[in-house]
Amino acid sequence: MNNVRRYYFDAYTVRFNAKIVDRVEQNGRIALILDQTYFYPTSGGQPHDLGKLNDTPIIDVSIRESDGAVLHWLSQDSEIWFDDVKAEIDWTRRFDHMQQHTGQHILSQAFIQVAKAETVSFHLSGNSVTIDLDVETLQPSAIQRAEFLANQIIWQNRAVHIREVTLEQAKKLPIRKIPPSQDGKLRLIEIEKFDLTACGGTHVAATGAVGMIKITKTERHRGKLRVEFCCGQRALLDYRGKNQVVIDLATNLTTSLSELVNNVEKLQTENKDNRRKLKAQQEMLMTFQVESLLKQGTKKKKTTIISQVFHDDEFDTKQLRTLANLITQHNNVVALLALSGSKTNLMFSRSEDAPGEMSELLKTALQILESASGGGTAVTAQGGGPPTDKERVEQAVARAEKQLIGQIH
């Protein structure tokens, strides 16, 4: 079966004629095999091309493992009844992949020359490009030097050559890595006087078409250093977005770009100080509130029972827990606290010398509240559920308080 992969030596042809030599149906989907194709199938870390055959969308391109045939998958419920087709590849997607993949070759060689760090894996998707290096970390200065070297190679607009060699010939060449071959041949991508590697992807004809390379992120990943980067149009869009963020920040803070970092750091320091002061003031106010609640609490023999329902615009769950902790620092006191509003929260707690099983009291209260749940211990218990009106939450707390009072002799 003829199945010539024209993209191997010509990545720039995006319109061509072909004959359908076979049709494949799998799980309700149809794929076509052509006598020749420029469509790139998913392989080697690079995604497949998109495009059309006779105006019918191609949504996936893959390789059949049994014989290496390239499968052009049609969109759902589509079919082509003619044997001859006019094909068109999505050039925007194709050229983006050419820029990113060629840029990867350049950057991988740059890391070898600057830091002796080999690339062990490569991944290209619609929104990110990464390589994993066989080191766990690199100094920022080394990463910057590798990036600068890669861009120098781009600016020199070096030719990118494609050729095929046998495995025996490959062993005599300075190839970064020789992969296994099924037919005894390797397709080589050579960036003139800089890099030589075996690869089946699509690439630009000269490095200048890559535009530029910008490393955007590095992180440790499974014992390797993952480097995220972007090339060409992606690099422009990345710069445009980040530059707009910087301009907007400078405008909002009424500062120059050169002073932006200093002013942001100053604001962070001020914000940290303000949060510290606010926390101290809140703790002071909460102390006063505890004293007020203790005076208003119900007295039963030696025990003070404080039952109070707050709205969630007064307290949040964390503050409710803090209030309960402050209350139960006093002797012989029980705090039956709750929040109503956007969600319901119950916090029942007692001091060590106070009577009552908080988990049992919580169960009693939760019987009134629909779809609420919770649990705890004899000393403290917490529960909650969806929004409930304040009156209903007050009924639930009142029932728990009544049960507690009945238990105190």
Contacts in CASP RR format, 6 or more apart in sequence:
PFRMAT RR
TARGET T0000
AUTHOR 0000-0000-0000
METHOD contacts of the structure
MODEL  1
MNNVRRYYFDAYTVRFNAKIVDRVEQNGRIALILDQTYFYPTSGGQPHDL
GKLNDTPIIDVSIRESDGAVLHWLSQDSEIWFDDVKAEIDWTRRFDHMQQ
HTGQHILSQAFIQVAKAETVSFHLSGNSVTIDLDVETLQPSAIQRAEFLA
NQIIWQNRAVHIREVTLEQAKKLPIRKIPPSQDGKLRLIEIEKFDLTACG
GTHVAATGAVGMIKITKTERHRGKLRVEFCCGQRALLDYRGKNQVVIDLA
TNLTTSLSELVNNVEKLQTENKDNRRKLKAQQEMLMTFQVESLLKQGTKK
KKTTIISQVFHDDEFDTKQLRTLANLITQHNNVVALLALSGSKTNLMFSR
SEDAPGEMSELLKTALQILESASGGGTAVTAQGGGPPTDKERVEQAVARA
EKQLIGQIH
1 21 0 8 1.000
1 22 0 8 1.000
1 33 0 8 1.000
1 67 0 8 1.000
1 69 0 8 1.000
2 21 0 8 1.000
2 35 0 8 1.000
2 36 0 8 1.000
3 21 0 8 1.000
3 33 0 8 1.000
3 34 0 8 1.000
3 35 0 8 1.000
3 36 0 8 1.000
3 37 0 8 1.000
3 68 0 8 1.000
3 69 0 8 1.000
3 70 0 8 1.000
4 35 0 8 1.000
4 36 0 8 1.000
4 37 0 8 1.000
5 37 0 8 1.000
5 70 0 8 1.000
6 13 0 8 1.000
6 16 0 8 1.000
6 36 0 8 1.000
6 37 0 8 1.000
6 38 0 8 1.000
7 37 0 8 1.000
7 38 0 8 1.000
7 39 0 8 1.000
7 40 0 8 1.000
7 201 0 8 1.000
7 202 0 8 1.000
8 162 0 8 1.000
8 187 0 8 1.000
8 200 0 8 1.000
9 162 0 8 1.000
10 38 0 8 1.000
11 94 0 8 1.000
11 98 0 8 1.000
11 202 0 8 1.000
11 203 0 8 1.000
11 204 0 8 1.000
12 205 0 8 1.000
13 38 0 8 1.000
14 38 0 8 1.000
14 88 0 8 1.000
14 89 0 8 1.000
14 90 0 8 1.000
14 91 0 8 1.000
14 94 0 8 1.000
15 86 0 8 1.000
15 87 0 8 1.000
15 88 0 8 1.000
15 89 0 8 1.000
16 36 0 8 1.000
16 38 0 8 1.000
16 86 0 8 1.000
16 87 0 8 1.000
17 84 0 8 1.000
17 85 0 8 1.000
17 86 0 8 1.000
17 87 0 8 1.000
18 34 0 8 1.000
18 35 0 8 1.000
18 36 0 8 1.000
18 37 0 8 1.000
18 84 0 8 1.000
18 85 0 8 1.000
18 87 0 8 1.000
19 34 0 8 1.000
19 35 0 8 1.000
19 83 0 8 1.000
19 84 0 8 1.000
19 85 0 8 1.000
20 32 0 8 1.000
20 33 0 8 1.000
20 34 0 8 1.000
20 35 0 8 1.000
20 80 0 8 1.000
20 82 0 8 1.000
20 83 0 8 1.000
20 84 0 8 1.000
20 85 0 8 1.000
21 33 0 8 1.000
21 34 0 8 1.000
21 35 0 8 1.000
22 32 0 8 1.000
22 33 0 8 1.000
22 69 0 8 1.000
23 30 0 8 1.000
23 31 0 8 1.000
23 32 0 8 1.000
23 33 0 8 1.000
24 30 0 8 1.000
24 31 0 8 1.000
24 32 0 8 1.000
24 33 0 8 1.000
24 64 0 8 1.000
24 71 0 8 1.000
25 31 0 8 1.000
29 73 0 8 1.000
29 74 0 8 1.000
29 76 0 8 1.000
30 73 0 8 1.000
30 74 0 8 1.000
30 78 0 8 1.000
30 79 0 8 1.000
31 62 0 8 1.000
31 71 0 8 1.000
31 72 0 8 1.000
31 73 0 8 1.000
31 74 0 8 1.000
32 53 0 8 1.000
32 71 0 8 1.000
32 72 0 8 1.000
32 74 0 8 1.000
32 80 0 8 1.000
32 85 0 8 1.000
33 69 0 8 1.000
33 70 0 8 1.000
33 71 0 8 1.000
33 72 0 8 1.000
34 70 0 8 1.000
34 72 0 8 1.000
34 85 0 8 1.000
34 87 0 8 1.000
37 70 0 8 1.000
37 72 0 8 1.000
37 87 0 8 1.000
38 87 0 8 1.000
38 89 0 8 1.000
39 48 0 8 1.000
39 49 0 8 1.000
39 51 0 8 1.000
39 58 0 8 1.000
39 61 0 8 1.000
39 70 0 8 1.000
39 72 0 8 1.000
39 87 0 8 1.000
39 89 0 8 1.000
40 46 0 8 1.000
40 48 0 8 1.000
40 49 0 8 1.000
40 61 0 8 1.000
40 94 0 8 1.000
40 97 0 8 1.000
40 201 0 8 1.000
40 202 0 8 1.000
41 48 0 8 1.000
41 61 0 8 1.000
41 62 0 8 1.000
41 63 0 8 1.000
41 70 0 8 1.000
41 71 0 8 1.000
42 48 0 8 1.000
42 60 0 8 1.000
42 61 0 8 1.000
42 62 0 8 1.000
42 63 0 8 1.000
43 63 0 8 1.000
43 200 0 8 1.000
43 201 0 8 1.000
44 122 0 8 1.000
44 199 0 8 1.000
44 200 0 8 1.000
44 201 0 8 1.000
45 122 0 8 1.000
45 123 0 8 1.000
45 124 0 8 1.000
46 97 0 8 1.000
46 101 0 8 1.000
46 124 0 8 1.000
46 201 0 8 1.000
46 202 0 8 1.000
47 97 0 8 1.000
47 124 0 8 1.000
47 125 0 8 1.000
47 126 0 8 1.000
48 60 0 8 1.000
48 61 0 8 1.000
48 62 0 8 1.000
49 58 0 8 1.000
49 61 0 8 1.000
49 89 0 8 1.000
49 90 0 8 1.000
49 93 0 8 1.000
49 94 0 8 1.000
49 97 0 8 1.000
50 57 0 8 1.000
50 58 0 8 1.000
50 59 0 8 1.000
50 89 0 8 1.000
50 90 0 8 1.000
50 93 0 8 1.000
51 57 0 8 1.000
51 58 0 8 1.000
51 87 0 8 1.000
51 88 0 8 1.000
51 89 0 8 1.000
51 90 0 8 1.000
52 58 0 8 1.000
52 87 0 8 1.000
52 88 0 8 1.000
53 72 0 8 1.000
53 74 0 8 1.000
53 80 0 8 1.000
53 85 0 8 1.000
53 86 0 8 1.000
53 87 0 8 1.000
54 80 0 8 1.000
54 82 0 8 1.000
54 85 0 8 1.000
54 86 0 8 1.000
56 74 0 8 1.000
56 75 0 8 1.000
56 78 0 8 1.000
56 79 0 8 1.000
56 80 0 8 1.000
57 74 0 8 1.000
57 75 0 8 1.000
57 78 0 8 1.000
58 72 0 8 1.000
58 73 0 8 1.000
58 74 0 8 1.000
58 75 0 8 1.000
59 73 0 8 1.000
59 74 0 8 1.000
59 75 0 8 1.000
60 71 0 8 1.000
60 73 0 8 1.000
61 70 0 8 1.000
61 71 0 8 1.000
61 72 0 8 1.000
61 73 0 8 1.000
62 70 0 8 1.000
62 71 0 8 1.000
62 73 0 8 1.000
63 69 0 8 1.000
63 70 0 8 1.000
63 71 0 8 1.000
64 70 0 8 1.000
64 71 0 8 1.000
74 80 0 8 1.000
94 202 0 8 1.000
95 204 0 8 1.000
96 233 0 8 1.000
96 234 0 8 1.000
97 124 0 8 1.000
97 202 0 8 1.000
98 202 0 8 1.000
98 203 0 8 1.000
98 204 0 8 1.000
98 209 0 8 1.000
99 204 0 8 1.000
99 209 0 8 1.000
99 210 0 8 1.000
99 211 0 8 1.000
99 231 0 8 1.000
99 232 0 8 1.000
99 233 0 8 1.000
99 234 0 8 1.000
100 124 0 8 1.000
100 129 0 8 1.000
100 230 0 8 1.000
100 231 0 8 1.000
100 234 0 8 1.000
101 124 0 8 1.000
101 199 0 8 1.000
101 201 0 8 1.000
101 202 0 8 1.000
101 203 0 8 1.000
102 160 0 8 1.000
102 189 0 8 1.000
102 191 0 8 1.000
102 203 0 8 1.000
102 204 0 8 1.000
102 207 0 8 1.000
102 209 0 8 1.000
102 210 0 8 1.000
102 231 0 8 1.000
103 150 0 8 1.000
103 154 0 8 1.000
103 207 0 8 1.000
103 210 0 8 1.000
103 213 0 8 1.000
103 231 0 8 1.000
104 119 0 8 1.000
104 122 0 8 1.000
104 124 0 8 1.000
104 129 0 8 1.000
104 131 0 8 1.000
105 189 0 8 1.000
105 191 0 8 1.000
105 195 0 8 1.000
105 197 0 8 1.000
105 199 0 8 1.000
105 203 0 8 1.000
106 150 0 8 1.000
106 153 0 8 1.000
106 154 0 8 1.000
106 191 0 8 1.000
106 194 0 8 1.000
106 195 0 8 1.000
106 207 0 8 1.000
106 210 0 8 1.000
106 213 0 8 1.000
107 131 0 8 1.000
107 146 0 8 1.000
107 147 0 8 1.000
107 150 0 8 1.000
107 213 0 8 1.000
107 215 0 8 1.000
107 227 0 8 1.000
107 229 0 8 1.000
108 118 0 8 1.000
108 119 0 8 1.000
108 122 0 8 1.000
108 131 0 8 1.000
108 176 0 8 1.000
108 195 0 8 1.000
108 197 0 8 1.000
109 176 0 8 1.000
109 191 0 8 1.000
109 194 0 8 1.000
109 195 0 8 1.000
109 197 0 8 1.000
110 146 0 8 1.000
110 147 0 8 1.000
110 149 0 8 1.000
110 150 0 8 1.000
110 153 0 8 1.000
111 117 0 8 1.000
111 118 0 8 1.000
111 119 0 8 1.000
111 131 0 8 1.000
111 133 0 8 1.000
111 146 0 8 1.000
111 227 0 8 1.000
112 118 0 8 1.000
112 176 0 8 1.000
113 146 0 8 1.000
113 149 0 8 1.000
114 142 0 8 1.000
114 145 0 8 1.000
114 146 0 8 1.000
114 149 0 8 1.000
115 133 0 8 1.000
115 135 0 8 1.000
115 138 0 8 1.000
115 142 0 8 1.000
115 146 0 8 1.000
117 133 0 8 1.000
117 134 0 8 1.000
117 135 0 8 1.000
117 138 0 8 1.000
117 225 0 8 1.000
118 133 0 8 1.000
118 134 0 8 1.000
118 176 0 8 1.000
118 177 0 8 1.000
119 131 0 8 1.000
119 132 0 8 1.000
119 133 0 8 1.000
119 134 0 8 1.000
119 176 0 8 1.000
120 132 0 8 1.000
120 133 0 8 1.000
120 134 0 8 1.000
120 224 0 8 1.000
121 131 0 8 1.000
121 132 0 8 1.000
121 224 0 8 1.000
122 130 0 8 1.000
122 131 0 8 1.000
122 132 0 8 1.000
123 129 0 8 1.000
123 130 0 8 1.000
123 131 0 8 1.000
128 228 0 8 1.000
128 230 0 8 1.000
129 228 0 8 1.000
129 229 0 8 1.000
129 230 0 8 1.000
129 231 0 8 1.000
129 234 0 8 1.000
130 226 0 8 1.000
130 227 0 8 1.000
130 228 0 8 1.000
130 229 0 8 1.000
131 226 0 8 1.000
131 227 0 8 1.000
131 229 0 8 1.000
132 221 0 8 1.000
132 222 0 8 1.000
132 224 0 8 1.000
132 225 0 8 1.000
132 226 0 8 1.000
132 227 0 8 1.000
133 224 0 8 1.000
133 225 0 8 1.000
133 226 0 8 1.000
133 227 0 8 1.000
134 224 0 8 1.000
135 224 0 8 1.000
135 225 0 8 1.000
136 220 0 8 1.000
136 223 0 8 1.000
136 224 0 8 1.000
136 225 0 8 1.000
137 220 0 8 1.000
137 225 0 8 1.000
138 218 0 8 1.000
138 225 0 8 1.000
143 215 0 8 1.000
143 218 0 8 1.000
143 227 0 8 1.000
147 213 0 8 1.000
147 214 0 8 1.000
147 215 0 8 1.000
147 229 0 8 1.000
150 213 0 8 1.000
151 212 0 8 1.000
151 213 0 8 1.000
153 191 0 8 1.000
153 194 0 8 1.000
153 207 0 8 1.000
154 207 0 8 1.000
154 208 0 8 1.000
154 210 0 8 1.000
154 211 0 8 1.000
154 212 0 8 1.000
154 213 0 8 1.000
155 208 0 8 1.000
156 207 0 8 1.000
157 206 0 8 1.000
157 207 0 8 1.000
157 208 0 8 1.000
158 191 0 8 1.000
158 192 0 8 1.000
158 193 0 8 1.000
158 194 0 8 1.000
158 206 0 8 1.000
158 207 0 8 1.000
158 208 0 8 1.000
159 191 0 8 1.000
159 192 0 8 1.000
159 205 0 8 1.000
159 206 0 8 1.000
159 207 0 8 1.000
160 189 0 8 1.000
160 190 0 8 1.000
160 191 0 8 1.000
160 192 0 8 1.000
160 203 0 8 1.000
160 204 0 8 1.000
160 205 0 8 1.000
160 206 0 8 1.000
160 207 0 8 1.000
161 189 0 8 1.000
161 190 0 8 1.000
161 192 0 8 1.000
162 187 0 8 1.000
162 188 0 8 1.000
162 189 0 8 1.000
162 190 0 8 1.000
162 203 0 8 1.000
163 187 0 8 1.000
163 188 0 8 1.000
163 190 0 8 1.000
164 185 0 8 1.000
164 186 0 8 1.000
164 187 0 8 1.000
164 188 0 8 1.000
165 173 0 8 1.000
165 185 0 8 1.000
165 186 0 8 1.000
165 188 0 8 1.000
166 184 0 8 1.000
166 185 0 8 1.000
166 186 0 8 1.000
167 178 0 8 1.000
167 181 0 8 1.000
167 184 0 8 1.000
167 185 0 8 1.000
167 186 0 8 1.000
170 178 0 8 1.000
170 186 0 8 1.000
170 188 0 8 1.000
170 198 0 8 1.000
171 178 0 8 1.000
173 188 0 8 1.000
173 196 0 8 1.000
174 196 0 8 1.000
175 186 0 8 1.000
175 188 0 8 1.000
175 196 0 8 1.000
175 197 0 8 1.000
175 198 0 8 1.000
176 195 0 8 1.000
176 196 0 8 1.000
176 197 0 8 1.000
177 197 0 8 1.000
177 198 0 8 1.000
178 186 0 8 1.000
178 198 0 8 1.000
179 186 0 8 1.000
179 198 0 8 1.000
186 198 0 8 1.000
187 198 0 8 1.000
187 199 0 8 1.000
187 200 0 8 1.000
188 196 0 8 1.000
188 197 0 8 1.000
188 198 0 8 1.000
188 199 0 8 1.000
189 195 0 8 1.000
189 196 0 8 1.000
189 197 0 8 1.000
189 198 0 8 1.000
189 199 0 8 1.000
189 200 0 8 1.000
189 201 0 8 1.000
189 203 0 8 1.000
190 196 0 8 1.000
191 207 0 8 1.000
204 210 0 8 1.000
210 231 0 8 1.000
210 232 0 8 1.000
211 231 0 8 1.000
211 232 0 8 1.000
211 235 0 8 1.000
212 231 0 8 1.000
212 232 0 8 1.000
212 235 0 8 1.000
213 229 0 8 1.000
213 230 0 8 1.000
213 231 0 8 1.000
213 232 0 8 1.000
213 235 0 8 1.000
214 229 0 8 1.000
214 230 0 8 1.000
214 231 0 8 1.000
214 235 0 8 1.000
214 238 0 8 1.000
214 239 0 8 1.000
215 227 0 8 1.000
215 228 0 8 1.000
215 229 0 8 1.000
216 228 0 8 1.000
216 229 0 8 1.000
216 230 0 8 1.000
216 238 0 8 1.000
217 227 0 8 1.000
217 228 0 8 1.000
218 225 0 8 1.000
218 226 0 8 1.000
218 227 0 8 1.000
218 228 0 8 1.000
219 225 0 8 1.000
219 226 0 8 1.000
219 228 0 8 1.000
220 226 0 8 1.000
230 238 0 8 1.000
246 257 0 8 1.000
246 260 0 8 1.000
247 257 0 8 1.000
249 260 0 8 1.000
249 264 0 8 1.000
250 256 0 8 1.000
250 257 0 8 1.000
250 260 0 8 1.000
253 260 0 8 1.000
253 263 0 8 1.000
253 264 0 8 1.000
253 267 0 8 1.000
255 263 0 8 1.000
282 319 0 8 1.000
286 319 0 8 1.000
286 322 0 8 1.000
286 323 0 8 1.000
286 326 0 8 1.000
287 326 0 8 1.000
289 323 0 8 1.000
290 323 0 8 1.000
290 326 0 8 1.000
290 327 0 8 1.000
290 330 0 8 1.000
293 306 0 8 1.000
293 308 0 8 1.000
293 327 0 8 1.000
294 304 0 8 1.000
294 306 0 8 1.000
294 327 0 8 1.000
294 330 0 8 1.000
294 333 0 8 1.000
296 306 0 8 1.000
297 304 0 8 1.000
297 305 0 8 1.000
297 306 0 8 1.000
297 307 0 8 1.000
298 304 0 8 1.000
298 305 0 8 1.000
298 306 0 8 1.000
298 307 0 8 1.000
298 401 0 8 1.000
298 405 0 8 1.000
299 305 0 8 1.000
300 405 0 8 1.000
300 408 0 8 1.000
301 408 0 8 1.000
301 409 0 8 1.000
302 332 0 8 1.000
303 332 0 8 1.000
303 333 0 8 1.000
303 334 0 8 1.000
303 354 0 8 1.000
303 355 0 8 1.000
303 408 0 8 1.000
304 330 0 8 1.000
304 332 0 8 1.000
304 333 0 8 1.000
304 334 0 8 1.000
305 333 0 8 1.000
305 334 0 8 1.000
305 336 0 8 1.000
305 401 0 8 1.000
305 404 0 8 1.000
305 405 0 8 1.000
306 327 0 8 1.000
306 333 0 8 1.000
306 334 0 8 1.000
306 335 0 8 1.000
306 336 0 8 1.000
306 337 0 8 1.000
307 336 0 8 1.000
307 337 0 8 1.000
307 397 0 8 1.000
307 398 0 8 1.000
307 400 0 8 1.000
307 401 0 8 1.000
308 336 0 8 1.000
308 337 0 8 1.000
308 338 0 8 1.000
308 397 0 8 1.000
309 337 0 8 1.000
309 338 0 8 1.000
309 339 0 8 1.000
309 340 0 8 1.000
309 390 0 8 1.000
309 393 0 8 1.000
309 394 0 8 1.000
309 397 0 8 1.000
310 320 0 8 1.000
310 337 0 8 1.000
310 338 0 8 1.000
310 339 0 8 1.000
310 340 0 8 1.000
311 339 0 8 1.000
311 340 0 8 1.000
311 341 0 8 1.000
311 390 0 8 1.000
312 339 0 8 1.000
312 340 0 8 1.000
312 341 0 8 1.000
312 342 0 8 1.000
312 343 0 8 1.000
312 345 0 8 1.000
315 323 0 8 1.000
315 339 0 8 1.000
316 339 0 8 1.000
317 339 0 8 1.000
317 345 0 8 1.000
317 347 0 8 1.000
320 337 0 8 1.000
320 338 0 8 1.000
320 339 0 8 1.000
320 345 0 8 1.000
320 347 0 8 1.000
321 347 0 8 1.000
321 382 0 8 1.000
323 335 0 8 1.000
323 337 0 8 1.000
324 335 0 8 1.000
324 337 0 8 1.000
324 347 0 8 1.000
324 349 0 8 1.000
324 380 0 8 1.000
325 349 0 8 1.000
327 333 0 8 1.000
327 335 0 8 1.000
327 349 0 8 1.000
328 334 0 8 1.000
328 335 0 8 1.000
328 349 0 8 1.000
328 350 0 8 1.000
328 351 0 8 1.000
328 354 0 8 1.000
329 351 0 8 1.000
330 351 0 8 1.000
331 351 0 8 1.000
331 353 0 8 1.000
332 351 0 8 1.000
332 353 0 8 1.000
332 354 0 8 1.000
333 350 0 8 1.000
333 351 0 8 1.000
333 354 0 8 1.000
334 348 0 8 1.000
334 349 0 8 1.000
334 350 0 8 1.000
334 351 0 8 1.000
334 354 0 8 1.000
334 355 0 8 1.000
334 356 0 8 1.000
334 404 0 8 1.000
335 347 0 8 1.000
335 348 0 8 1.000
335 349 0 8 1.000
335 350 0 8 1.000
336 348 0 8 1.000
336 361 0 8 1.000
336 365 0 8 1.000
336 397 0 8 1.000
336 400 0 8 1.000
336 401 0 8 1.000
336 404 0 8 1.000
337 346 0 8 1.000
337 347 0 8 1.000
337 348 0 8 1.000
337 349 0 8 1.000
337 397 0 8 1.000
338 344 0 8 1.000
338 345 0 8 1.000
338 346 0 8 1.000
338 347 0 8 1.000
338 365 0 8 1.000
338 393 0 8 1.000
338 394 0 8 1.000
338 396 0 8 1.000
338 397 0 8 1.000
339 345 0 8 1.000
339 393 0 8 1.000
340 387 0 8 1.000
340 388 0 8 1.000
340 389 0 8 1.000
340 390 0 8 1.000
340 392 0 8 1.000
340 393 0 8 1.000
341 387 0 8 1.000
341 388 0 8 1.000
341 390 0 8 1.000
342 387 0 8 1.000
343 384 0 8 1.000
343 385 0 8 1.000
343 386 0 8 1.000
343 387 0 8 1.000
344 369 0 8 1.000
344 372 0 8 1.000
344 384 0 8 1.000
344 385 0 8 1.000
344 386 0 8 1.000
344 387 0 8 1.000
344 388 0 8 1.000
344 393 0 8 1.000
345 382 0 8 1.000
345 383 0 8 1.000
345 384 0 8 1.000
345 385 0 8 1.000
346 362 0 8 1.000
346 365 0 8 1.000
346 366 0 8 1.000
346 369 0 8 1.000
346 372 0 8 1.000
346 374 0 8 1.000
346 381 0 8 1.000
346 382 0 8 1.000
346 383 0 8 1.000
346 384 0 8 1.000
346 393 0 8 1.000
346 396 0 8 1.000
346 397 0 8 1.000
347 380 0 8 1.000
347 382 0 8 1.000
347 383 0 8 1.000
348 358 0 8 1.000
348 361 0 8 1.000
348 362 0 8 1.000
348 365 0 8 1.000
348 380 0 8 1.000
348 381 0 8 1.000
348 382 0 8 1.000
348 400 0 8 1.000
349 358 0 8 1.000
349 379 0 8 1.000
349 380 0 8 1.000
349 381 0 8 1.000
350 356 0 8 1.000
350 358 0 8 1.000
350 379 0 8 1.000
350 380 0 8 1.000
352 379 0 8 1.000
355 404 0 8 1.000
355 407 0 8 1.000
355 408 0 8 1.000
356 378 0 8 1.000
356 404 0 8 1.000
356 407 0 8 1.000
356 408 0 8 1.000
357 378 0 8 1.000
358 376 0 8 1.000
358 377 0 8 1.000
358 378 0 8 1.000
358 379 0 8 1.000
358 380 0 8 1.000
358 381 0 8 1.000
359 375 0 8 1.000
359 376 0 8 1.000
359 377 0 8 1.000
359 378 0 8 1.000
359 381 0 8 1.000
360 403 0 8 1.000
361 381 0 8 1.000
361 400 0 8 1.000
361 403 0 8 1.000
361 404 0 8 1.000
362 374 0 8 1.000
362 375 0 8 1.000
362 376 0 8 1.000
362 381 0 8 1.000
362 382 0 8 1.000
362 383 0 8 1.000
362 400 0 8 1.000
363 375 0 8 1.000
364 399 0 8 1.000
364 400 0 8 1.000
364 403 0 8 1.000
365 396 0 8 1.000
365 397 0 8 1.000
365 399 0 8 1.000
365 400 0 8 1.000
366 372 0 8 1.000
366 373 0 8 1.000
366 374 0 8 1.000
366 383 0 8 1.000
366 384 0 8 1.000
366 396 0 8 1.000
367 396 0 8 1.000
367 399 0 8 1.000
368 392 0 8 1.000
368 395 0 8 1.000
368 396 0 8 1.000
368 399 0 8 1.000
369 384 0 8 1.000
369 385 0 8 1.000
369 388 0 8 1.000
369 392 0 8 1.000
369 393 0 8 1.000
369 396 0 8 1.000
370 386 0 8 1.000
370 388 0 8 1.000
371 385 0 8 1.000
371 386 0 8 1.000
372 383 0 8 1.000
372 384 0 8 1.000
372 385 0 8 1.000
372 386 0 8 1.000
372 388 0 8 1.000
373 383 0 8 1.000
373 384 0 8 1.000
373 385 0 8 1.000
374 381 0 8 1.000
374 382 0 8 1.000
374 383 0 8 1.000
374 384 0 8 1.000
375 381 0 8 1.000
375 382 0 8 1.000
375 383 0 8 1.000
376 382 0 8 1.000
END
